[in-house]
Amino acid sequence: MSLLGNLRDKAVEAFVRNHEMVKRFGEIQTLSIDSANGTADVSILLHGEASPIKFRGYYSFDTEDSTTYIVIKKITCERRWIDEGLDMWLSSSTLRFPLPGLAGGIAKIVF
């Protein structure tokens, strides 16, 4: 992997690991970033569950007014009822978050 690809992956990983929404629902067990395809595979042990559940996020980056944003286009899950809920929630919108601190600085340099 190139240095730039590695920096992109680190920026996304920092965002996912430190995002309050992820922490609110559970604890990340594994995280795999594929910056070439704009996907993040995350295994999360949700509060109250006995085993981790796999999610896949589809993302891109956008820069506006010197701020870099991560744009989440879609999230899927291996559990059908969660997948259906995510589809209903995100079917007509995207999630857009500014990349703060180091992750934002890396993204500004790289993207």
C-alpha atoms as one frame of an Amber mdcrd trajectory, in Angstrom:
protein
   0.000   0.000   0.000   1.243   3.470  -0.796   1.991   6.048   1.858  -1.001
   8.123   0.740  -3.298   5.109   0.878  -2.065   4.333   4.369  -2.683   7.939
   5.474  -6.234   7.800   4.063  -6.900   4.577   5.932  -5.558   6.051   9.181
  -7.779   9.124   8.814 -10.887   6.968   8.358  -9.869   4.612  11.160  -9.369
   7.515  13.574 -12.788   8.896  12.645 -14.594   5.564  13.156 -12.822   4.636
  16.391 -13.436   8.039  17.970 -16.958   8.752  16.753 -19.457   9.128  19.571
 -22.233   7.292  17.683 -20.097   4.164  17.387 -19.068   4.319  21.056 -22.686
   4.825  22.128 -23.839   1.546  20.557 -20.949  -0.734  21.413 -17.262  -1.555
  21.219 -15.300  -2.032  18.011 -13.755  -5.494  17.781 -12.204  -5.261  14.305
 -11.888  -2.535  11.703 -10.705  -2.866   8.117 -10.456   0.076   5.722 -10.348
  -0.178   1.932  -9.681   3.378   0.786  -9.441   2.336  -2.865 -13.097   1.254
  -2.780 -14.282   3.678  -0.093 -15.446   1.008   2.342 -14.941   0.347   6.019
 -15.752  -3.073   7.491 -16.402  -2.900  11.212 -17.217  -5.642  13.683 -18.937
  -4.168  16.742 -19.947  -5.863  19.957 -23.222  -4.025  20.472 -24.320  -3.440
  24.049 -26.431  -6.403  25.181 -25.274  -8.738  22.389 -23.292 -11.936  22.960
 -21.233 -11.744  19.760 -20.006  -8.988  17.414 -22.086  -7.866  14.438 -20.507
  -6.893  11.108 -21.227  -3.577   9.409 -19.943  -2.092   6.156 -19.863   1.650
   5.550 -19.492   3.242   2.110 -17.793   6.614   2.288 -16.169   9.410   0.334
 -14.564  12.745   1.170 -15.673  16.284   0.416 -13.874  19.553   1.079 -15.793
  22.766   1.611 -14.529  26.063   3.030 -11.164  24.471   3.923 -12.873  21.767
   6.009 -12.678  18.121   4.982 -15.790  16.020   5.540 -16.278  12.281   5.514
 -19.541  11.523   3.747 -21.237   8.241   4.659 -23.375   7.208   1.690 -24.600
   3.858   2.930 -24.237   1.464   5.846 -25.101  -2.228   5.633 -25.270  -4.917
   8.300 -25.281  -8.697   8.364 -28.404  -8.671  10.555 -31.412  -8.180   8.299
 -33.517  -6.119  10.713 -30.636  -3.720  11.379 -29.846  -3.560   7.651 -33.475
  -2.696   6.857 -33.497  -0.002   9.553 -30.270   1.526   8.233 -31.668   1.475
   4.701 -34.846   3.274   5.824 -32.815   5.839   7.777 -30.236   6.556   5.055
 -32.250   5.883   1.877 -32.892   9.561   1.155 -29.858  11.158   2.794 -26.181
  10.878   3.558 -24.292  11.496   6.776 -21.663  14.218   6.676 -19.121  14.760
   9.441 -16.149  17.133   9.607 -12.881  15.316  10.200 -11.443  16.901  13.343
  -7.885  17.227  14.551  -5.217  14.962  13.130  -7.615  13.009  10.932  -8.838
  16.240   9.327  -5.292  17.513   8.886  -4.191  14.274   7.222  -7.246  14.284
   4.983  -6.607  17.901   3.909  -3.061  17.000   2.886  -4.015  13.796   1.117
  -7.303  14.658  -0.614
